[in-house]
Amino acid sequence: MSILGVTIDYGPFGWIDNFDKGHICNHSDKGGRYSYENQPKIFEWNLIKLAEAWKPCVPFEKTSEFTKKNFDGLFKEFYYNKMREKVAFSSTILVILTKLPLARYFLD
């Protein structure tokens, strides 16, 4: 992952024929660290490692605490917004859909 948050190597997840979120494509990855479902946690780990590298400039305790406290919420918000864009849900449609009980189940 680059400092901009861009994935440099899509590896086998660039095109997925049969989706399995727990699939481990790297045979040396016995614990599934780089499986699709673990990508958010690896992203968070990368941010904490970046914070460690910035220790001389920025207090590590503040950056790591901020990351641990806010990462999950920010990641989910960004992820769900991107997925909604992919299926062409505009913000107006989302406002309408969130009023429907069944839609709330799928959007949360």
C-alpha positions in Angstrom: 0.0 0.0 0.0 1.3 3.4 -0.9 1.4 6.4 1.5 -1.7 7.6 -0.4 -3.6 4.5 0.5 -3.4 3.1 -3.0 -3.0 -0.6 -3.3 0.1 -1.2 -5.5 -0.3 -5.0 -6.1 -3.8 -6.2 -6.7 -2.5 -9.8 -6.9 -5.2 -12.4 -7.3 -7.9 -10.0 -6.0 -7.8 -7.7 -9.1 -10.3 -10.0 -10.9 -12.3 -12.4 -8.8 -14.1 -15.3 -10.6 -15.4 -17.0 -7.5 -15.6 -14.8 -4.4 -14.4 -16.3 -1.1 -13.6 -13.7 1.5 -11.4 -16.1 3.4 -9.4 -17.4 0.4 -5.7 -17.4 1.1 -3.7 -17.2 -2.2 -0.3 -16.9 -0.7 0.7 -20.3 0.4 3.2 -18.9 2.9 0.3 -17.0 4.6 -0.8 -19.8 6.9 -3.0 -17.5 9.1 -4.8 -15.7 6.3 -3.3 -12.4 7.1 -3.7 -11.2 3.5 -7.0 -12.8 2.7 -9.7 -10.4 1.3 -11.6 -10.3 4.6 -8.5 -9.3 6.5 -7.6 -6.3 4.3 -9.1 -3.7 6.5 -7.1 -4.9 9.5 -3.9 -5.0 7.5 -4.7 -1.4 6.3 -5.0 -0.3 10.0 -1.8 -2.2 10.8 -0.1 -0.3 8.0 -1.3 3.0 9.3 0.1 2.2 12.8 3.4 1.2 11.2 3.4 4.6 9.4 2.8 6.3 12.7 5.8 4.5 14.1 7.9 5.8 11.3 6.8 9.3 12.0 7.7 9.1 15.7 10.5 11.8 15.4 8.0 14.3 14.0 4.6 13.4 15.5 3.9 11.8 18.9 3.3 8.1 18.3 0.8 7.8 21.2 -1.5 10.4 19.6 -1.4 9.0 16.0 -1.8 5.4 17.1 -4.6 6.2 19.5 -6.4 8.2 16.8 -6.0 5.4 14.3 -7.3 2.7 16.8 -10.2 4.9 17.9 -11.4 6.1 14.4 -10.2 3.6 11.8 -13.2 1.2 11.9 -15.8 3.9 11.6 -14.0 5.9 8.9 -13.2 2.7 6.9 -16.8 1.5 7.0 -18.2 4.9 6.0 -15.8 5.1 3.0 -16.3 1.5 2.0 -20.1 1.6 2.1 -20.2 4.9 0.2 -18.0 3.4 -2.5 -20.2 0.3 -2.7 -23.3 2.5 -3.0 -21.7 4.5 -5.8 -20.9 1.2 -7.6 -24.6 0.3 -7.6 -25.6 3.9 -8.5 -27.3 4.8 -5.3 -27.5 8.6 -5.2 -27.7 10.3 -1.9 -31.4 11.2 -2.6 -32.2 7.5 -3.2 -30.4 6.6 0.0 -32.4 9.0 2.0 -35.6 7.5 0.6 -34.4 3.9 1.1 -33.3 4.4 4.6 -36.9 5.1 5.5 -37.7 1.5 4.5 -37.1 -1.2 7.2 -35.7 -3.8 4.8 -33.4 -1.3 3.1 -32.0 -0.3 6.5 -31.0 -3.9 7.0 -28.9 -3.9 3.8 -27.5 -0.4 4.1 -26.2 -0.6 7.7 
